[in-house]
Amino acid sequence: MKQDRLNEMMKNEIDPKCFDDRQPGFALTNRGELIPCCWADGSPWNKAHPTYQKLVKVSRIADYDSVDEILMTDEWIEFAENLSKGKGMPVCHQVCQKSVEIKKQYIK
């Protein structure tokens, strides 16, 4: 994805679906890593993002006794705090873009 398109996407206001169960909150990659959602692992431009890289470095399931241990790492706590403030990875700004209600206009 071109950088100008990516920058434009990052301006989208987000409404995280993983915070209120509209979408499952986590996913597991075929590499054994816990990630925020299934969408996060699908695009090279998202996997290259620094936030994604920070999360996967501390998210290898085999290195922990429980998923809760992973979620309590500084990286995951920072990610959740940032997401609650409207700052996420590119895929968050694409998949969880806040909907704009379109009102119908009628001609009388």
N, C-alpha and C positions, 0 to 999 in steps of 0.2 A: 504494500500500500504506500502511496506517495506521502511524503511528510506533510504537505499542505492539507491533504485530506484527513490525515491522522490528527493534525492540530485542530482542524475544524470539528472533528468528532469529539475531541476532548472538551469542547465548549458546551456540549450537550449536558443539560441538567439531568441528574440521575435519580431514580427511584428504585433503590435496591430491592429486587424481588426476593432475595435470600433472607432478608430481615423479617419478613412476615409470612413465610411459607408459601408464597405464590409459586416458588420454584425451590427445589431442594438446595440446601445451603452448601453442600460440599460434593466433591467428586474425587475419584481415585484414578490416576493415570495408569497406563499399562507399564509404567516404570516404577510403580509403587509409591507415588507421591500424592499426598493430599493437596487438593487445589480448591479454591473458593466455589467454583461451579463447573459444570461440564463445558460451558462455552469457553472458559479460560484457556484450555489446552488446544483449541482448534485452529488458531491462526498464528503464523510465524511472527507477524507484527506484534501480537500480544505476548507471545512467549519471549520475545526479545526485550520487553519492557522491564525496567529495573525493579518494579514492585513484584512482578511475577518471578523474576530471578531470585529476589530476596526470600520470597515465600517457599519456593521449591528447595532452596538450600537447607531449610529447616523442616522439611515436610516428608522426609522419607519414612514411611510407615515402619519399616524394619528397625529403625533407630530408636523407637519409642515403645512404651508399654501400652499406651492408649492414645486415642485421637485427642482426648482432652489435653494431654501433655503437649501436643503439637499446637493446639489452639491457645495455650497459655504462654507460648514463646513471645518474645518482644516483637518479632516481625508480624505475627498474626494479630496481636493486640493493636499494633500500629495500623495495620491494614483495616481492621474493623473500625477503629476510631476515624481514620481518614474517610472511609466509605460513608460513615454516618454524617460526615461533614460535606458530602458530595464530591469527594475526590477518590477516583478509582483508577483501575487499569483501563486501557482503551476499550477492551471488550465490555467493561461495565458501562461505559458511556454509550456504547452501541446497543447492547442487548437490553439494558435497563434504563434506556432513555425515558425521561419523564414524558408521559403522554400529554398532548395538547388537546383539549376538548374543542371540537369544531362545532360551532352552532350553525344550525341551518337558517338560511334567510329565505323568507317568502315574499313574493310580490303580490300585493293585494289589488 
